[in-house]
């Protein structure tokens, strides 16, 4: 199987995100762009926005945010190795994402209870959630 050739023409942001394997389907990529989870050069964009090499994209997925530079363009989805050559994540982004991941792991540990909460516990939970 041959590697997919990079194109020099501008490509839609949703197609590029799908080809770079940030999203499993193009529909999910378009939904993320429409939902404001993707910013190109600091601006919120629509799925039809054309991207070119050198642009900076900020992608928010779950609790992590990635800032990447576009190195190459592709309209078709290829292997994971090819997809990794399409972009480069900034060093600052990598450090922030790793720090957020560590923080998330620390916060994810929740104590186990012996059973269902009683009336007093439920009231405390309700007070906590209303804050």
C-alpha positions in Angstrom: 0.0 0.0 0.0 1.5 3.3 -1.0 1.6 6.4 1.2 -1.0 9.1 0.3 0.5 12.1 -1.4 0.2 15.5 0.3 -1.8 18.0 -1.6 -0.8 21.7 -2.1 -4.3 22.9 -2.5 -6.3 24.2 0.5 -8.4 21.6 2.3 -11.6 21.9 4.3 -10.8 21.8 8.1 -13.2 19.0 8.7 -11.6 16.8 6.0 -8.1 17.6 7.3 -9.0 16.8 11.0 -10.5 13.5 9.8 -7.5 12.7 7.6 -5.1 13.6 10.4 -7.0 11.1 12.6 -8.2 13.5 15.3 -11.8 12.3 14.8 -13.0 8.9 13.7 -15.5 10.2 11.2 -15.8 13.4 9.1 -19.2 14.0 10.6 -17.7 14.1 14.1 -15.0 16.5 12.9 -17.6 18.8 11.4 -19.6 18.6 14.6 -16.6 19.6 16.7 -15.8 22.5 14.4 -19.4 23.7 14.5 -19.5 23.3 18.3 -16.5 25.7 18.8 -14.0 23.0 19.8 -11.6 23.9 16.9 -10.0 27.3 16.4 -7.8 28.1 13.4 -5.2 30.9 14.0 -7.2 31.9 17.1 -10.6 32.2 15.4 -13.7 30.1 15.6 -14.4 28.7 12.1 -17.0 26.7 10.2 -16.4 23.2 8.8 -15.9 24.6 5.3 -12.9 26.8 6.3 -9.9 26.0 4.0 -6.7 25.4 5.8 -3.1 25.6 4.5 0.3 24.6 5.7 1.6 26.8 8.4 -1.7 27.5 10.1 -2.1 26.9 13.8 -5.1 24.9 15.0 -6.3 24.6 18.6 -8.3 21.4 19.2 -10.3 20.7 22.4 -11.1 17.1 23.0 -12.6 16.3 26.4 -10.5 17.9 29.1 -7.4 18.3 27.0 -6.4 20.9 24.4 -3.9 20.5 21.7 -2.2 23.3 19.7 -0.8 22.0 16.5 0.9 23.4 13.4 -0.1 22.1 10.0 2.9 20.7 8.1 1.1 19.0 5.2 -2.4 18.7 3.8 -4.4 15.6 2.9 -8.0 15.1 1.8 -8.0 11.3 2.3 -7.5 9.3 5.4 -4.3 7.2 5.4 -2.4 5.2 8.0 -1.6 6.5 11.4 2.0 6.9 10.5 1.1 9.1 7.5 -1.4 11.0 9.6 1.3 11.9 12.2 3.4 13.5 9.4 0.6 16.0 8.7 1.0 18.0 11.9 3.3 18.9 14.7 2.1 19.6 18.3 3.8 22.5 20.0 6.1 21.7 22.9 4.0 24.1 25.2 0.9 22.2 24.2 2.5 18.8 25.1 3.6 20.1 28.5 0.2 21.6 29.3 -1.6 18.4 28.2 0.6 16.2 30.3 0.1 18.4 33.3 -3.7 18.4 32.8 -3.6 14.6 32.4 -1.8 14.3 35.7 -4.2 16.7 37.4 -7.2 14.7 35.9 -5.8 11.5 37.3 -5.4 13.0 40.7 -9.0 14.3 40.7 -10.4 11.1 39.2 -9.8 9.1 42.4 -13.1 9.0 44.2 -13.6 7.3 47.5 -15.8 4.2 47.5 -18.7 4.1 49.9 -20.1 1.1 51.7 -23.5 1.4 50.2 -26.2 3.8 49.3 -26.2 7.3 50.9 -28.6 7.9 53.7 -30.8 11.0 54.0 -28.1 13.1 55.6 -25.6 12.1 52.9 -28.0 12.9 50.1 -28.6 16.4 51.5 -24.9 17.0 51.6 -24.5 15.8 48.1 -27.4 18.1 46.9 -25.8 21.1 48.7 -22.4 20.3 47.1 -23.9 20.1 43.6 -25.7 23.4 44.0 -22.5 25.3 44.6 
